[in-house]
């Protein structure tokens, strides 16, 4: 299987070079960085990627732009502040060797100490196992042809990852690969662990009650 790794960015000059380097060390892959209008030199810092593209701002649009030019049979969507441990590609390919599996994600490891972070990690893993809802910071991977069949990411301001998960689970199985994805704690530390977690739950609940992503986006600070 040929793997294309798509990394959406917005003002990620502090992290993107290391993310590209760590991804390259995982093995043969195509790395595509898609920038949404950074003003801090992100694209220059990502110069060792195979492709560096510009796109209208918005993770959904950026990830669809990368997928459109990707050459791999498998698409892996990776946030710029996350990185995978050695062996991740092999673990992903093992999951996809089951023809019933259309995609999945990795087991989060938030790079911060404390029982609260461990609780978030476990809760997120259980959410995927039970509900098949994969968030963007869990590194979604998907067969390219299935991604195309579901129409890619819906180009919403918020929660595009939740909506594509719903589409994908109708096409086959989604696996949580038992392999670590390191995640920056910056979002929880900026907002507060409990506050950020409760806010995430509230937004998901409101979305399921029919509140539009556009309305929810008005109340979500620093949409990337």
C-alpha positions as CSV (number, residue, x, y, z in Angstrom):
1,X,0.0,0.0,0.0
2,X,1.3,3.5,-0.9
3,X,0.6,6.0,1.9
4,X,0.0,9.7,1.5
5,X,0.2,11.8,4.7
6,X,-1.8,15.1,4.5
7,X,-1.0,17.8,7.1
8,X,-3.2,20.9,7.3
9,X,-1.4,23.9,8.8
10,X,-2.1,27.4,10.0
11,X,0.7,29.3,11.7
12,X,2.6,26.1,12.6
13,X,6.2,27.2,12.0
14,X,7.2,26.1,15.5
15,X,6.1,22.5,14.9
16,X,5.8,21.6,11.2
17,X,9.5,20.9,10.4
18,X,9.7,18.3,13.2
19,X,6.4,16.8,12.3
20,X,7.5,16.3,8.7
21,X,10.9,14.9,9.8
22,X,9.3,12.4,12.2
23,X,6.7,11.4,9.6
24,X,9.5,10.8,7.1
25,X,11.3,8.5,9.6
26,X,8.3,6.2,9.7
27,X,9.0,4.8,6.3
28,X,8.1,5.3,2.6
29,X,5.3,7.8,2.2
30,X,4.2,11.0,0.4
31,X,4.0,14.0,2.6
32,X,1.7,16.8,1.6
33,X,1.4,20.0,3.7
34,X,-1.6,22.2,2.9
35,X,-1.5,25.7,4.4
36,X,-4.5,27.8,5.1
37,X,-2.9,31.3,5.0
38,X,-0.1,31.3,7.6
39,X,1.9,34.5,8.2
40,X,4.7,33.0,10.2
41,X,6.7,31.1,7.6
42,X,5.0,27.7,8.0
43,X,5.4,26.7,4.3
44,X,9.1,27.6,4.3
45,X,9.6,25.5,7.5
46,X,7.8,22.6,5.8
47,X,10.1,22.6,2.8
48,X,11.2,19.0,3.1
49,X,7.6,17.8,2.4
50,X,7.0,16.3,-1.0
51,X,4.3,18.9,-1.8
52,X,3.6,22.3,-0.1
53,X,0.2,23.7,-1.2
54,X,-1.9,26.8,-0.5
55,X,-5.6,26.5,0.2
56,X,-8.5,28.5,1.5
57,X,-8.5,28.4,5.3
58,X,-10.4,25.6,7.0
59,X,-9.2,22.1,7.9
60,X,-11.9,20.4,5.7
61,X,-11.0,22.4,2.6
62,X,-7.3,22.0,3.2
63,X,-7.5,18.2,3.7
64,X,-9.7,17.8,0.7
65,X,-7.1,19.8,-1.3
66,X,-4.3,17.5,-0.2
67,X,-6.4,14.4,-0.9
68,X,-7.1,15.6,-4.4
69,X,-3.4,15.6,-5.4
70,X,-2.3,12.6,-3.3
71,X,-1.0,9.5,-5.0
72,X,-1.4,7.0,-2.2
73,X,-3.9,4.2,-1.9
74,X,-4.2,5.1,1.8
75,X,-4.7,8.7,3.1
76,X,-3.5,9.6,6.6
77,X,-4.6,13.0,8.0
78,X,-2.2,14.2,10.6
79,X,-2.4,17.5,12.6
80,X,0.8,19.5,12.7
81,X,1.2,19.2,16.5
82,X,0.9,15.4,16.5
83,X,3.4,12.7,15.7
84,X,3.4,8.9,15.3
85,X,5.8,6.4,16.8
86,X,7.9,4.0,14.8
87,X,5.9,1.1,13.5
88,X,2.7,3.2,12.9
89,X,2.6,2.5,9.1
90,X,3.0,-1.2,9.7
91,X,0.2,-1.2,12.3
92,X,-2.1,0.7,10.0
93,X,-1.4,-1.6,7.1
94,X,-2.1,-4.6,9.3
95,X,-5.5,-3.1,10.1
96,X,-6.2,-2.5,6.4
97,X,-5.2,-6.1,5.5
98,X,-8.8,-6.9,6.7
99,X,-10.9,-6.1,3.7
100,X,-13.8,-5.1,6.1
101,X,-11.7,-2.3,7.5
102,X,-12.2,1.0,5.5
103,X,-10.0,3.1,7.9
104,X,-9.5,4.1,11.5
105,X,-7.3,6.0,13.8
106,X,-4.5,5.7,16.4
107,X,-4.4,5.5,20.2
108,X,-3.8,9.0,21.6
109,X,-1.0,9.8,24.0
110,X,-1.3,13.4,25.2
111,X,2.2,14.7,26.0
112,X,1.4,15.9,29.5
113,X,1.4,14.4,33.0
114,X,-1.7,13.9,35.1
115,X,-4.6,11.5,35.6
116,X,-6.9,14.0,33.8
117,X,-5.1,13.6,30.5
118,X,-5.1,9.8,30.9
119,X,-8.8,9.9,31.4
120,X,-9.3,12.0,28.3
121,X,-7.2,9.4,26.3
122,X,-9.3,6.5,27.5
123,X,-12.5,8.3,26.9
124,X,-11.5,9.2,23.4
125,X,-10.5,5.6,22.6
126,X,-13.9,4.3,23.9
127,X,-15.8,6.9,21.9
128,X,-14.2,5.5,18.7
129,X,-14.7,1.9,19.7
130,X,-18.3,2.3,20.6
131,X,-19.6,5.2,18.5
132,X,-17.0,5.2,15.6
133,X,-16.6,9.0,16.0
134,X,-13.0,9.9,15.1
135,X,-11.7,13.4,15.9
136,X,-9.1,15.2,13.9
137,X,-6.4,14.8,16.5
138,X,-6.6,11.0,16.4
139,X,-5.0,10.8,12.9
140,X,-7.7,9.4,10.7
141,X,-6.6,7.0,8.0
142,X,-8.8,5.8,5.2
143,X,-8.7,3.9,1.9
144,X,-8.5,6.5,-0.8
145,X,-11.3,5.0,-2.9
146,X,-13.6,5.0,0.2
147,X,-12.7,8.6,0.9
148,X,-13.7,9.5,-2.6
149,X,-16.9,7.5,-2.4
150,X,-18.1,9.4,0.6
151,X,-17.3,12.8,-1.0
152,X,-14.3,13.6,1.2
153,X,-14.6,15.9,4.2
154,X,-17.8,18.0,4.2
155,X,-16.5,21.6,4.0
156,X,-17.9,22.9,7.3
157,X,-16.4,25.4,9.7
158,X,-16.4,22.9,12.5
159,X,-16.9,19.2,13.2
160,X,-16.0,18.0,9.7
161,X,-14.2,15.0,11.4
162,X,-17.4,13.9,13.1
163,X,-19.5,14.1,9.9
164,X,-17.0,12.1,7.8
165,X,-16.8,9.5,10.5
166,X,-20.5,8.9,10.2
167,X,-20.2,8.5,6.5
168,X,-17.3,6.2,6.7
169,X,-18.8,3.8,9.3
170,X,-21.6,3.1,6.8
171,X,-19.0,1.8,4.4
172,X,-17.2,-0.7,6.7
173,X,-15.3,-1.1,9.9
174,X,-13.2,1.6,11.6
175,X,-10.4,0.4,13.8
176,X,-8.5,2.0,16.7
177,X,-5.0,0.9,16.0
178,X,-3.2,0.1,19.2
179,X,-0.2,2.3,18.4
180,X,0.6,5.6,19.9
181,X,-0.1,9.0,18.4
182,X,1.6,11.7,20.4
183,X,-0.7,14.8,20.8
184,X,0.3,18.3,22.0
185,X,-1.6,19.3,25.1
186,X,-1.6,23.0,24.1
187,X,-5.4,23.1,23.4
188,X,-6.3,21.7,26.8
189,X,-3.7,23.8,28.5
190,X,-4.9,27.0,26.8
191,X,-8.5,26.5,27.7
192,X,-8.3,24.2,30.7
193,X,-8.6,20.5,30.7
194,X,-12.1,20.2,32.2
195,X,-13.5,23.2,30.4
196,X,-12.2,22.0,27.0
197,X,-13.5,18.5,27.5
198,X,-16.9,19.7,28.6
199,X,-17.1,22.1,25.7
200,X,-16.3,19.2,23.2
201,X,-19.1,17.1,24.7
202,X,-21.5,20.0,24.6
203,X,-20.7,20.8,20.9
204,X,-21.1,17.1,19.9
205,X,-24.4,16.9,21.8
206,X,-25.7,20.1,20.2
207,X,-24.7,18.8,16.7
208,X,-26.7,15.6,17.3
209,X,-29.7,17.7,18.3
210,X,-29.6,19.5,15.0
211,X,-27.6,22.7,15.7
212,X,-25.7,23.6,12.6
213,X,-21.9,23.6,12.5
214,X,-22.1,27.2,11.3
215,X,-24.0,28.3,14.5
216,X,-21.6,26.3,16.7
217,X,-18.6,27.9,15.1
218,X,-19.6,31.3,16.4
219,X,-18.9,30.0,19.9
220,X,-15.7,28.1,19.2
221,X,-12.5,30.2,19.6
222,X,-9.5,29.9,17.3
223,X,-11.0,27.6,14.6
224,X,-8.1,26.2,12.6
